[in-house]
Amino acid sequence: MGDTHLSPSENLDSTNGHDSTEEKQNLAQDSQINQENDDVVPTNKRKRDDDGEERSLHPLWKTSLCSFYRSHNNSCNHGDTCRYAHGEEELRPRPDNTWDPTSERAKKALKTETGENCAASEDVMMTEAVIDGEDDDVCGSNHVLSKCLGIAFKHAKKKKGMMIGFITFEDEEQLKSSSQDLEGKTIGNKTVKVADVIPRSFEKSNNSNVVSHQEFDEGVDAPSSGTLDAETNDVKLAVDGSVSKTRNLRNVVTPLAHMAYADQLEQKKTSLMQILKKLTRNARKACPNGVSLPEWIVKSREIGGLPCKLEGIIASPIVNGYRNKCEFSVGYSLQGNVTVGFMLGNFREGVTAVEEAVDCPNVSTISCKYATIFQEFLQHSDLPVWNRFKNTGFWRQFTVREGRTNGNTVDAKTFGGIAEVMLVVQVSTANFDNAQVAVEFKRLAQAVVAGATSHCPPLPLTALFVQDHQGISNVAPADAPLHSLPLPKASADPDLDENNNTMDVRIHDYINNLRFSISPTAFFQVNTLAAEKLYSLAGDWACLDRDTLLFDICCGTGTIGLTLAHRVGMVIGIEMNASAVSDAHMNAEINGIKNIRFICSKAEDVMGSLLREYLNVTKEQNDPNTSRRGNDIPDDSACPEPKNGEMASHVPENSNAEVAGEVQKGRTSEQVDGISEQAENVTGSQLRNCLNVPKEQSDDPNDCGSGNDIPGDGTCPAPETREMTSCSENSNTEVGSEVQKGNSVENGNTSMQQFRNVVAIVDPPRAGLHPTVIKALRTHPRLRRLVYISCNPESLVANAIELCTPSPIKIEKGNKDNRGWRNMSSAGLARHRAKSMPISEAFHPVKAMAVDLFPHTQHCELVMLLER
Ligand SMILES: C[S@@+](CC[C@H](N)C(=O)[O-])C[C@H]1O[C@@H](n2cnc3c(N)ncnc32)[C@H](O)[C@@H]1O
C-alpha cells in the first residue's frame, strides 16, 4: 500500500482511475509494441511549447515510464519515494543533455553487473532500470540515445526477457534516421524492434474536445480563456476526448461523503468482494494441468466465488477530520486566485486548478486553518507559485502533519487531542536569489506563527520545514534537502520557542500506548486510531507467541513490529526509506523495545538472504520438543499449531546448503529461493555486518554471545544494492550508523536463535510486493503464515495469485509465452508469473477483513491471512 496522504495524484485516485481499467488501457497504449522476446524501442518526439520554449519532455512521458513499468512488472519498486510514479525526474535531460558512458557514474553503474559497488543515482536511471528489472526490464530516458542504448543493451545481454526503452528525439529527422538504424539491429540473440508511442487521450491533436495544456495554462493566468465555469466553481473536463464530467472538489477528494457512513462501509465491502473473486478466478485459471484444484478454490463455490470469507469491515473510530497528514497543492483556483488546496483533477488530464479544501470532511480543522494561513501568506509573496506546465515557480506544496496526545481522540470541531503540528513547505529554490529566498522564509515563519497565535486557543505549532525540490512532480526524493526554519517567539504563545530550529524536531503520535516519533518525510498511517485497529487485527491473525520470529516487511517507522514486539521472540523490520528506518530505531529506543532489528534496504534485495540467514536450522532446532518456547505468553488457542511434520519434510537435516538443496530440486540455481541475481549477491556476511551480528555469533545458532565484542568500525561491506550501499554510504551514512547501533548489540544473543513460528506481515506500497519478495516468501518452506495488509486490494489479489497458485509437477522449460502482456491486468500478469514460480508449496487464503482507514473515500485497507 502506498502512503495514502492527500497528494494531488493520490486523493484523486478514486475518481480518476489511478488503478482503473481506463488507466490501464491508457497505459497499455503507451506504445504499440506487442512483441515476443524482442527488444522494443518505442519512440517519441521532443515537443516545443507554442512560445517556442523547448519542453523537457513530451507530456505523455510524464506518467508513462513508471506506469509502464508498473503495468509490466506490477511493481515499480520505489514505494512512497517513487519518482517514476510521475516519471518526470528520470525523463528530464541531464543538465548537459548527455549521457556519458565513460563518466564515473556510468562506470559505477556498470560495475554492479560485475558484482562491485553501485552508487546508483537518478542519473544512471537507464542502467538502474535494467539492473532493477527481474524478468523483463524497462528503461526510459531522453538522454542522448545511442550512448544510453549502448549501456542498456550491454546489461540486457546478460539478462533474460524483453527490454523496453523509451526514447525522445530532437526532431523528426533524428527520429527517422535513428529508427532506421535501430530497427532490426541485433544485440546478442535479441532483435530490436522500433514502435511509436501512442499519445494519450488529451494529447491527440485531432480531438477538438480536448483541453490542451496550453489552453489550461492560459486559463490559469487568464481564467476567461479557459473552459471554466466560474459560477458553479466546476470544471468541465474532457476525458478520453468524449466523456465530459463535472467535478467539484468535495466529490473529487471525498466521493462517498454524500452517503451515510454505514452505507459507505457496505459499498466498500461489496466492491472488495468483487475484487477478491479475481483471486479465485485467476488462481483457478493458473492451476497447472494435471494438478488438482486446491481445496480453497473448490470450496469457493460455497461462498459465492470468494477465495475465503470476507469477515467484515472494521469502521474507523472517527469519521471526520481523521487525517493526521494532508499534502496541499499550491496553484491557481478556477477564478485565477493563488490557492492552497487540492487539485480538481489529474494533471494527466490537463487539469491544474486547485481549490480550497474547506468542504472535504476527511481534512482536520487544524489542517484547513493552516492551509488558509499559508494561502494568505502566498497571496502577498513576491515569489511565484509553481507552474505545472512550465515547471517554473517557487512555492509548490504545503504539508500539515499532526501528532496526538496519548489516549485522546481527534475531534474535528476543536483541536482536542492534537498536541503537535509540523509544517513542511515544498519549494524550488533554483533560479531564485538566495538573499530574496532567505527574506521570504523569514516572512513565512513570521506569518505562520502570527496565524497560529491569532486563533483562540492558538493552533499547536511544533516545527516548520522547507523542502527544496527541483523535480517536475511534487513527489520529492527521500533525500531532497530539508531545512528547519526557526520560529520567531510569539508573545501570545510562550510555547513557541525561537530555538526550536534543529533538524531533530519531530512530532509524536501514539499507537497502542507506544510513542512514535515521526520525522518530516517518514510514512505514518494517516488515520492513527484506525491504524491501531489494523495492527491489532494483523497481530491477532498472525498467531504470535514468544516462539515467533516476525518479519515486518515494508515496516516504515516500525509501527507494526513495535506494537507486536511484546508478543513475539524477535522482529525483523525491513524498510527502504532511510529516514523511516532512523525513526524506527528511535521508536524502539523510546519505547524500550529491544527484540527488534531494522534493515534499511529494499525488501527484494534482502528478503531471500534474510530468510536463509535466520532460518538456518538443524534438525534438533526444528524439533518442537527441544526448541525454545516462551513460557510467559500462552499460545493463542485460536491459532493452529505450526505444522512441524510438514516443516520437517521441507527442512533438511543439517546445513543451510541442504535447505537450499531441498528447495532447489528440479530448478536452476537462479531460481533457488527465488532470489534475483543481485539479491543473491548480498551475502550472509554482508547482512551480518549491516545487522552488526558478528560472524561467530551468526554462524553458530547456539552461540548466544552478548554481542558486546562487535567491532565498532561502523562500516558495512560494499554491497551490491543501493540499499545495502545505504548502510555505509553517502546520504544514508547516518542511517548506516543507526543500523549499526540499532538494537542488535543488546539483542545479539537472540539474533540466531531459532524460532518455531516464522510469520511475515507485509504492508507494501500500492504497487504491492516486488516479484522477488513474493518468490522468496513462497519458496521458503519454514514460512507458514503470512498476513498481507494492503490499501490496494488489486495488488493484494495479484500478489496472492502468485502465492496461492499450486505449482506444476514440473516446471516447463522455455515457458516464454509473454505475448500480449502489455494488455494484461495485474491479475493476468500475476497468473503469468505464477507459471514460472519455482516449485513450492502454495499458500491458501484463510480469511480476509477490511479496515476502513479512509472514510468518505473509496479507499480501504484489506487484510488477508495466508497459510500453508
Ligand atoms: C504502506 S507503507 C507501510 C509502513 C508501515 N508498515 C506502517 O504501517 O506504517 C509502505 C512502506 O513500504 C516502504 N517500501 C516501499 N517499497 C519498498 C521496498 N521495495 N522495500 C522495502 N520497503 C519499501 C515505504 O517506504 C513505506 O514506508
The ligand as an SDF file (V2000), in Angstrom:
LIG
                    3D

 27 29  0  0  0  0  0  0  0  0999 V2000
    2.2080    1.3610    3.2710 C   0  0  0  0  0  0  0  0  0  0  0  0
    3.6830    1.8260    3.9690 S   0  0  0  0  0  0  0  0  0  0  0  0
    3.6390    0.8300    5.4000 C   0  0  0  0  0  0  0  0  0  0  0  0
    4.5220    1.2790    6.5050 C   0  0  0  0  0  0  0  0  0  0  0  0
    4.2610    0.6480    7.8460 C   0  0  0  0  0  0  0  0  0  0  0  0
    4.0130   -0.7550    7.7530 N   0  0  0  0  0  0  0  0  0  0  0  0
    3.1460    1.3560    8.5530 C   0  0  0  0  0  0  0  0  0  0  0  0
    2.0650    0.7920    8.6970 O   0  0  0  0  0  0  0  0  0  0  0  0
    3.3460    2.4980    8.9740 O   0  0  0  0  0  0  0  0  0  0  0  0
    4.7890    1.0630    2.9030 C   0  0  0  0  0  0  0  0  0  0  0  0
    6.2230    1.2470    3.3030 C   0  0  0  0  0  0  0  0  0  0  0  0
    6.9930    0.4400    2.4290 O   0  0  0  0  0  0  0  0  0  0  0  0
    8.1830    1.1040    2.1190 C   0  0  0  0  0  0  0  0  0  0  0  0
    8.6570    0.4910    0.8730 N   0  0  0  0  0  0  0  0  0  0  0  0
    8.2460    0.7280   -0.3720 C   0  0  0  0  0  0  0  0  0  0  0  0
    8.8620   -0.0780   -1.2370 N   0  0  0  0  0  0  0  0  0  0  0  0
    9.6840   -0.8580   -0.5100 C   0  0  0  0  0  0  0  0  0  0  0  0
   10.5990   -1.8880   -0.8410 C   0  0  0  0  0  0  0  0  0  0  0  0
   10.7680   -2.2580   -2.0930 N   0  0  0  0  0  0  0  0  0  0  0  0
   11.2830   -2.4790    0.1390 N   0  0  0  0  0  0  0  0  0  0  0  0
   11.1150   -2.0850    1.4310 C   0  0  0  0  0  0  0  0  0  0  0  0
   10.2700   -1.0970    1.7950 N   0  0  0  0  0  0  0  0  0  0  0  0
    9.5640   -0.4960    0.8400 C   0  0  0  0  0  0  0  0  0  0  0  0
    7.7910    2.5480    2.0380 C   0  0  0  0  0  0  0  0  0  0  0  0
    8.8970    3.3840    2.2370 O   0  0  0  0  0  0  0  0  0  0  0  0
    6.7660    2.6420    3.1610 C   0  0  0  0  0  0  0  0  0  0  0  0
    7.3760    3.0140    4.3670 O   0  0  0  0  0  0  0  0  0  0  0  0
  1  2  1  0
  2  3  1  0
  2 10  1  0
  3  4  1  0
  4  5  1  0
  5  6  1  0
  5  7  1  0
  7  8  2  0
  7  9  1  0
 10 11  1  0
 11 12  1  0
 11 26  1  0
 12 13  1  0
 13 14  1  0
 13 24  1  0
 14 15  1  0
 14 23  1  0
 15 16  2  0
 16 17  1  0
 17 18  1  0
 17 23  2  0
 18 19  1  0
 18 20  2  0
 20 21  1  0
 21 22  2  0
 22 23  1  0
 24 25  1  0
 24 26  1  0
 26 27  1  0
M  CHG  2   2   1   9  -1
M  END
$$$$
